[in-house]
Amino acid sequence: MRLTPAPAKNGAILARRKRRALCLPASLKLLAAGGVLLGAGGCSLLYPELESRLHAPPPDQELHPPPPEDVRWVRIVGARVPERTRDGRAWDPPEGGSLPDPYARILVNGVELFRTAVQSDTVEPTWPDGPSGNFRISPEDRLRVEVWESDALVDKPIGVRDIGRPTEAQRAAGEIQVALEGGGSLTLAFQPAHARIGLGLWYQVYSGSVFISRTVEGGPAERAGLRKGDEVLEIAGRPVRRMTIDEIRGALDSAPRAGLVLLVKHEAGATERLRVHPGPIYPLFERFGAVE
């Protein structure tokens, strides 16, 4: 799995800070391909940004650190909608299918967290396309769920429920079941944040060098001491300038549990060896999208 941050709202790609150039001895010739050495004269940027791979944690792996208290994995499991409106009418005219076309909204402290797509002609929607993922929700936050009927003119409310602050029992169960005011019911998955395992870093590959472009906040790379702008000189004792791009990617994608030793040069000039252990990362939906 690759974590690719969602684009900015205006569709623009966030500008990345320009890296300082590293010029190597001209005796090494650049061959710009995945299976050749990086060493070269010059400072060519070969890849704007690459990311270390993430994968689901194995069942026997204990998560350190554990899921944060203020992040929950949320998904609407399903709902039950009354077959008719409160005054006994069909939701849609016969030519429209008569059954409702519901969608749901989740609000936190009065602000919409997400809404589902419309699922047509059903009184038991499951909204299989989500959304689902890790959302920042603190124990003090107040939740509200709403189910609406999609209409060509004006959407109509089917049922709502102010959940308030989820109880300890609901948090422990990982699920919230509510009866909706107006009829029907809804089940909300409300689980501890789902983890992915990896290093949690992005990097840029130049001719003969690798620079850290960013790290996941609080992730394994940041905890080990890696920072944006650090230059990676060696990976597991091998000089980066003598490694192919595929070898670099392979080493960073398959770091052993015992850790991967990197020789890095910080932007301030200091050089040190850091051991980075793959560990849990809890990627937020707002930045990385769905995580199952």
C-alpha positions in Angstrom: 0.0 0.0 0.0 1.2 3.5 -0.8 -0.1 6.5 1.2 -0.7 9.3 -1.3 -2.0 12.4 0.4 -5.2 13.8 -1.1 -4.8 16.8 -3.4 -5.4 20.3 -2.1 -9.0 21.5 -2.4 -8.2 23.6 -5.4 -6.6 20.6 -7.1 -3.1 22.1 -6.9 -0.2 20.0 -5.8 1.5 21.4 -2.8 4.8 23.0 -3.7 7.9 21.1 -2.3 10.8 22.9 -1.0 13.8 22.8 -3.3 16.6 20.6 -2.2 20.1 21.7 -1.9 22.2 20.2 -4.7 24.8 17.6 -4.2 27.4 17.4 -7.0 29.4 14.2 -7.2 32.7 13.4 -8.9 32.4 13.4 -12.6 34.1 10.0 -12.8 30.8 8.3 -12.1 28.4 8.4 -15.1 24.7 8.8 -14.8 22.5 6.2 -16.3 18.9 7.3 -15.5 17.2 3.9 -15.1 15.9 1.9 -12.2 18.5 -0.8 -12.4 21.7 1.3 -12.6 23.8 3.2 -10.1 22.9 6.7 -9.0 26.4 8.1 -9.0 27.0 10.8 -11.6 28.4 14.2 -12.3 25.6 16.8 -11.8 22.6 17.1 -9.6 19.7 15.8 -11.7 16.4 15.1 -9.9 15.4 11.6 -11.1 12.1 11.2 -9.1 10.1 14.1 -7.6 8.9 12.0 -4.7 8.7 8.4 -3.7 7.2 6.9 -0.6 8.0 3.9 1.6 5.5 1.0 1.4 3.0 0.4 4.1 1.1 -2.9 4.8 -1.5 -4.2 7.2 -0.1 -5.4 10.5 0.2 -9.1 11.0 -2.2 -10.6 13.6 0.5 -11.3 16.1 2.1 -7.8 16.1 1.5 -5.7 19.1 1.2 -2.0 18.2 3.6 0.4 19.7 2.4 3.1 20.0 -1.2 2.0 20.2 -4.0 3.8 18.4 -4.4 7.4 19.7 -7.4 8.2 21.8 -8.4 11.1 19.5 -8.5 9.1 16.2 -11.3 6.6 15.4 -12.0 4.4 12.4 -15.5 5.3 11.2 -17.8 3.8 8.7 -21.6 3.6 8.4 -22.3 -0.2 8.4 -25.9 0.2 7.3 -29.4 1.6 8.1 -33.0 0.7 8.1 -35.3 3.3 6.5 -39.2 3.3 6.9 -40.9 2.1 3.8 -43.1 5.2 3.7 -42.9 8.8 4.8 -44.3 9.9 8.2 -47.7 10.8 6.6 -47.9 7.4 4.8 -46.9 8.5 1.3 -44.4 6.6 -0.9 -41.0 8.2 -1.0 -40.9 8.3 -4.8 -43.7 8.2 -7.4 -44.2 4.7 -8.9 -42.3 5.6 -12.0 -39.3 6.6 -9.8 -39.3 3.2 -8.0 -41.4 4.2 -5.0 -38.6 3.2 -2.6 -36.3 5.9 -1.1 -32.9 6.9 -2.4 -31.1 7.5 0.9 -27.7 8.9 1.8 -26.3 9.6 5.3 -24.3 12.3 6.9 -22.0 12.2 10.0 -21.4 15.4 11.9 -18.9 16.2 14.7 -19.7 19.2 16.8 -22.1 20.4 14.2 -19.6 20.2 11.3 -20.0 17.5 8.6 -17.4 14.9 8.8 -18.5 13.0 5.7 -21.5 11.9 3.7 -22.1 8.8 1.7 -23.1 8.5 -1.9 -26.8 8.0 -2.7 -28.0 4.4 -2.7 -31.1 4.1 -4.9 -34.4 2.3 -4.3 -33.7 0.6 -0.9 -34.9 0.7 2.7 -31.8 -1.1 3.9 -28.9 0.9 2.6 -25.3 -0.3 3.3 -23.4 2.3 1.3 -20.7 -0.2 0.3 -18.4 2.6 -1.2 -18.0 4.2 2.2 -16.4 6.6 3.1 -14.4 4.7 5.7 -11.2 5.6 7.4 -9.4 7.1 10.4 -10.9 10.4 11.5 -9.8 12.7 14.3 -12.5 12.5 16.9 -11.7 13.2 20.5 -13.6 11.6 23.4 -15.2 15.0 24.2 -16.6 15.5 20.7 -20.3 15.2 20.0 -21.7 13.1 17.1 -24.8 13.4 15.1 -26.1 11.1 12.3 -28.6 12.0 9.6 -30.3 10.0 6.9 -31.7 11.9 4.0 -33.9 11.1 0.9 -32.2 12.3 -2.3 -34.7 14.3 -4.3 -34.4 16.1 -7.7 -35.8 19.3 -6.2 -35.3 19.3 -2.4 -33.7 16.5 -0.3 -35.9 15.4 2.6 -34.8 14.2 6.0 -35.7 10.6 6.8 -34.3 10.4 10.3 -31.7 11.9 12.6 -30.1 11.2 16.0 -27.9 13.3 18.2 -25.6 10.7 19.7 -23.6 13.2 21.8 -20.4 12.0 23.3 -19.9 8.2 22.7 -20.0 6.3 25.9 -17.1 4.1 27.2 -19.2 1.0 26.3 -19.7 2.2 22.8 -16.0 3.0 22.4 -15.1 -0.4 23.7 -17.6 -2.2 21.5 -16.4 -0.4 18.4 -19.9 0.1 17.2 -22.8 2.5 17.8 -26.4 1.5 17.1 -29.1 4.2 17.2 -32.8 4.6 16.6 -33.5 7.5 14.4 -35.9 10.2 15.2 -38.5 10.0 12.5 -38.2 6.2 12.2 -35.6 3.7 11.2 -32.2 2.9 12.6 -28.5 3.2 11.8 -25.3 1.3 12.8 -22.0 3.1 12.9 -18.6 1.4 13.1 -16.6 3.4 15.7 -13.4 1.5 16.2 -9.9 2.3 17.3 -7.8 3.8 14.5 -6.7 1.2 11.9 -2.9 0.9 11.6 -0.5 0.4 8.7 3.0 -0.8 9.2 6.1 0.9 7.7 8.6 3.6 8.0 6.3 6.5 7.2 8.6 8.6 5.0 8.8 10.1 1.5 12.0 10.8 -0.3 13.4 12.4 -3.5 16.0 10.6 -5.6 18.7 12.7 -7.2 21.7 11.6 -9.2 23.8 10.1 -6.5 21.7 11.1 -3.4 18.5 10.7 -1.6 16.8 13.4 0.5 13.9 13.0 2.9 11.1 15.1 1.6 8.7 14.6 4.6 7.7 12.1 7.3 4.4 11.1 8.9 3.9 13.2 12.0 4.7 11.0 15.0 5.5 8.0 12.7 8.5 5.7 13.0 10.9 7.8 10.8 10.2 10.9 12.8 10.5 9.1 16.1 13.9 7.8 15.0 15.1 11.3 14.3 14.7 11.7 10.5 13.5 15.1 9.4 12.6 16.8 6.2 15.7 17.9 4.3 17.9 15.1 5.7 20.3 13.5 3.1 20.6 9.7 3.3 24.2 8.7 2.7 24.1 5.0 3.4 21.4 2.4 3.7 22.3 -0.7 5.8 26.0 0.1 5.3 25.8 0.6 1.6 26.6 4.0 0.1 23.5 5.4 -1.6 25.6 6.6 -4.6 26.5 2.9 -5.4 22.9 1.7 -5.2 20.3 1.5 -7.9 16.9 3.1 -7.5 15.3 -0.3 -7.3 17.7 -1.3 -4.5 16.9 1.9 -2.6 13.2 1.4 -2.9 13.5 -2.3 -2.0 15.5 -1.5 1.1 13.1 1.2 2.4 10.1 -0.9 1.5 11.2 -4.0 3.3 12.9 -2.8 6.5 13.3 -5.7 8.9 11.6 -5.6 12.3 15.1 -5.3 13.9 15.3 -1.9 12.1 17.1 -0.4 9.2 20.3 1.6 9.8 20.6 4.8 7.9 23.6 7.2 7.8 22.1 10.6 7.4 23.4 14.2 7.1 21.1 16.7 8.6 20.5 20.1 7.1 22.5 21.7 9.8 25.5 19.6 8.7 25.7 17.0 11.5 26.0 13.3 10.4 24.7 10.4 12.4 23.5 6.8 12.1 19.8 6.2 12.9 18.0 2.9 13.3 14.5 3.2 11.9 12.1 0.4 13.0 9.0 -0.2 10.9 6.0 0.5 13.1 2.4 1.5 13.2 1.1 4.5 11.4 -2.5 5.7 11.7 -3.2 7.6 8.5 -6.0 10.2 8.6 -8.8 10.1 6.0 -8.5 13.8 5.4 -4.9 13.5 4.2 -4.7 9.9 2.8 -8.2 8.7 2.1 -9.7 5.4 2.9 -7.9 2.8 5.1 -9.6 -0.5 5.6 
